[in-house]
Amino acid sequence: MINKDEFHHLNYIKKEELSGSMEGMRYMLKKASGEEGDKLQTFIWPGPLNFAKTPEEKKTVMEFPFTTEGVEQAADWLNEQYLQNKSVWEEGKRLI
């Protein structure tokens, strides 16, 4: 599980995409600019493939405010998605 109290990567995400994995669930956080300002796009998908090789229909995206609080919300969402879809992530983990 992601510890949101230690998941402070906003300054990194301002310049680069942040990707990682958690027991078969892959994720990526990136800055997205739009008409309403910057947003934090958070993607999840099952392993073993990387983001570019994974079919779009296997990816889920959620947007959060591009703030420290938004990064914490993203960490909470990642943890929720991990717990709710554990069987999907386990399947991806077995394919590695």
C-alpha positions in Angstrom: 0.0 0.0 0.0 1.1 3.6 -0.6 1.7 5.6 2.5 0.2 9.0 1.5 2.2 10.7 4.2 5.4 9.7 2.4 4.1 10.1 -1.1 5.1 13.7 -1.8 6.2 13.9 -5.4 4.5 17.1 -6.7 7.8 18.8 -7.5 9.0 15.7 -9.4 5.7 15.5 -11.3 5.9 19.1 -12.4 8.8 18.1 -14.6 8.5 14.3 -15.3 5.9 11.5 -15.2 6.1 9.4 -12.1 5.5 5.7 -12.6 5.6 2.7 -10.3 3.9 -0.6 -9.4 2.3 -2.2 -6.4 1.8 -6.0 -6.4 0.8 -6.2 -10.1 -0.9 -2.9 -10.4 1.0 -0.4 -12.4 0.5 3.4 -12.1 1.6 6.6 -13.5 1.0 10.2 -12.4 1.6 13.1 -14.7 0.8 16.8 -15.1 -1.9 17.7 -17.7 -2.6 21.2 -18.8 -6.1 22.2 -19.8 -8.4 25.2 -20.1 -9.2 25.0 -16.4 -5.6 24.9 -15.3 -3.2 22.0 -14.5 -4.5 18.6 -13.4 -2.9 15.6 -12.0 -3.7 12.6 -14.2 -3.4 9.3 -12.5 -3.4 6.1 -14.6 -3.6 2.5 -13.4 -3.3 -0.7 -15.5 -2.5 -4.4 -14.9 1.0 -5.6 -15.4 3.2 -7.0 -16.9 3.3 -4.5 -19.8 4.4 -0.9 -19.6 2.1 2.0 -20.2 2.9 2.3 -24.0 2.4 -1.4 -24.6 -0.9 -1.8 -22.6 -4.1 -1.5 -24.7 -6.1 1.6 -23.9 -9.1 -0.4 -22.7 -7.1 -1.9 -19.8 -6.1 1.6 -18.5 -8.1 3.6 -16.0 -7.5 7.3 -15.5 -8.6 9.7 -12.7 -7.9 13.4 -12.5 -7.1 15.3 -9.3 -6.1 18.9 -8.5 -2.4 19.6 -9.3 -1.7 20.3 -5.6 -0.1 18.5 -2.6 -3.7 17.6 -1.6 -4.3 16.2 -5.1 -1.3 14.0 -4.8 -2.6 12.7 -1.4 -6.0 12.1 -3.0 -4.3 10.2 -5.9 -2.5 8.0 -3.3 -5.8 7.3 -1.6 -7.4 6.4 -4.9 -4.5 4.1 -5.9 -4.9 2.3 -2.6 -8.6 1.9 -3.1 -8.2 0.6 -6.6 -5.6 -1.8 -5.5 -7.9 -3.3 -2.8 -11.1 -3.3 -4.9 -9.4 -5.0 -7.9 -6.9 -7.2 -6.2 -7.7 -10.2 -8.4 -6.9 -8.2 -11.5 -3.5 -7.2 -10.2 -2.8 -10.7 -9.0 -3.4 -12.0 -12.5 -0.9 -9.4 -13.9 1.6 -10.4 -11.3 1.4 -14.0 -12.3 2.2 -13.1 -16.0 5.6 -11.6 -15.0 
